Amino acid sequence: MELRYGKQLDEAAHEFLNHIVASAHSMNALVDGLVSYYASAVDPDSLIHISLDGVLAGVVLKLDKRIRNAGAIVECGSLPEVRGEEQSLNRLFYELIANALLYRGDQPPTVKISATAAGEFWEFAVTDNGAGIDSAYHDRIFGLFKRLHDRSIPGVGLGLAISRKSVEGHGGKLWVESQAGHGATFRFTLPA
């Protein structure tokens, strides 16, 4: 429309048109996010044995450009094999690492991933040196459309909600340990 009528529109009309386009992009992102949220339900019949080393390698490859641009370091020891849904576990690691790159502090991001046997579960930790999260918001960040930052930081507030739904669908739990200004550790469990 702007190409066809651009020369006929005054400054106010251009501004209004830009606002409409930006709103349409925001609405599209919300709809895509909701589709992802509702599609993230884990089907118990689709669980297979998955190497989390392989999942993490794929996620790091997918985030390679962002990791390099941020000057980030992603460190990980050996991860176990679990019964799970591959797409869901990919999304989980993607969201946690992408958030560490996005909500970083003054230093280049460092993300450390580890797994520890804990009885009938594996407990995973994804630790970063980022901006951290005030304890008053630890539960809130896992809700639908819950954001702690203004719109200058991309996203619609669904990544952690999708992550929690995924972990719970696998029979585990997801929580955060953090203080504002001191990084964050997202911990989650998956059945051994």
N, C-alpha and C positions, 0 to 999 in steps of 0.2 A: 504494500500500500504506500509505503514511504517512497519507494522508487517511482511509483506512478504519479503520486500527488505531492511529492516532497517540495517542489518549487512553489506550490500553491499554499503550503502551510506556513503559518507564522510561528514564532518561537514558542508561544504557549501551546500550540497544537503539537509541535514536535516533542515538547516536554510531556504532554499528556500521552502521546503515542508511546514514548519511551517507558512511561509508567505502566501502561497496559502490557507492553511486551515483558517488562520485568515481573509483573504480577503473574502473567501466564507461565513464565519460567518457574516461578516459585510454586505455583499450583501444580505444575507438572512434577516437580521434585517431591512434593507432598504425596501425590498420587503414587508415584513410583515407590516412595518409601513405605506407604501403606501396603502396597502389593507385596513388597519384600517382607514386611512384618508378618502378614497373614500367610505368606508362602513359606515362612521359616519354621512352621510346625514340623516336628520330627516324626516321621513314620517309623514306629518300632520294627516293622517288617523290612525296612530298607537298610538296617544297620549291618555293616560289614566290618571286617578287620582292616584298620587303616593305620599306616605308618604316619605318625604326627611329624616325624622328621621330613617326610615327603611333602606333607601339607604345608609345613612352615617354609620349606625351600620354595615351593610354588608361590606362596604369599610374598616372600621377600623378593622374588623375581618380579612379581606384578607391581610391587612398590619400589622397584629399583630406582627409577628416576626421582621419585620423591625423597628416597633415602639419600641419594647422592646430592640432590639440590640442598638438602638440609644439613649436609655434612654429618649425617647420623651414623651411629654404630649400632648394629643389631647383633647381640651375642646370645648364643644358645648352646647349652649342653645337649646331650642325647635325650631325645624324647621317646616315650613308649609308644607301643602299638595299642590302639583301643578299638572297641566296637563302636562305630559311629556312622553318621551320615556325612560323607565327604564334603558336599557343598556347604552344609551347615557349619562344619568345623573350619573350612576355609574362610567363611565369612566371619566367624568368631575371631580367628587370629588376625585377619585383615583389619577388622574394626579396632581391635586393641592396639595394634602397631600403628595404624593410620592416626588414631587419636594421640598417641605418644608423639608422633611427628608434628601434628597440628597444634597441640596445646603444650608447646615447649617453653622452656625458660630462656634465660639469657645465653646459656651454653648450648653447643650443638647437642642434639638429642642422643642419648644412650638408652637403648632398650635391652633389657636382660630377660631371657625366658628360661624358666627351669621347671622341672617336674620332680615331685617327691612321692614315694609310695606312702599312703596313709590308710592302712587297713584295707578295706574293700574298694578303696578309691585311689586315684592318682590326684594329687593336688598340684595345680599349675600356678605359677606366678609370672606375670608380665609386669616388670618394674621399669619405670622411666625416671628421668631426672627433670621432668617438666615442671609446669606451673603449679601442679598439685591442686587438691580440691578440699575446700573447707569441710570439716566433718558435718556441718549442718546440712550439706547437700549430698551426702553419701547415698542415701536411698533415693532421693529425687532424680538423680541423673539416669536411673534405670527406667524411668517412666516414659510413656509415649509423648513425643514432642517437647521434652524437657531439655532446655538449653540453659547454660550458665553464662553464655556470652552473647554479645549483640550480633547483629546480622553481618558484621564485617568478617566474621569467621564462617566459612561455608558449612552447610549441613541443615538438616531439618529436625534433629533431635530424636532420631530413631535408632541409631547404630547400637547404643548400649541396651536399648529395649530388645532389639533383635538378638543381641548377644546373650542376654539373660534368658530369653525364651528358648534359644538354641540349647544352652547348657541345661536348663531345667528339662527340656525334652529328652535329653540324654540321661536324665536321672541325677544330675548334679546341681551344684549351687554356684552362683557368681556374686562376688562382693568386691568392694574396694577398701583399701587402707591408704590414707593419705592425709596430708596437712597442706594447707595453702602455702605455696612457695617452696615446697620440699618434695616434689615429685609424687608419684602414685604407684601403688602396686595393686593390680587387678588380679584377684585370686579366683580360681574356679576349680571345681572337682568334676571328675568323670569316673564312672565305675571302672575298676581294674579288670 
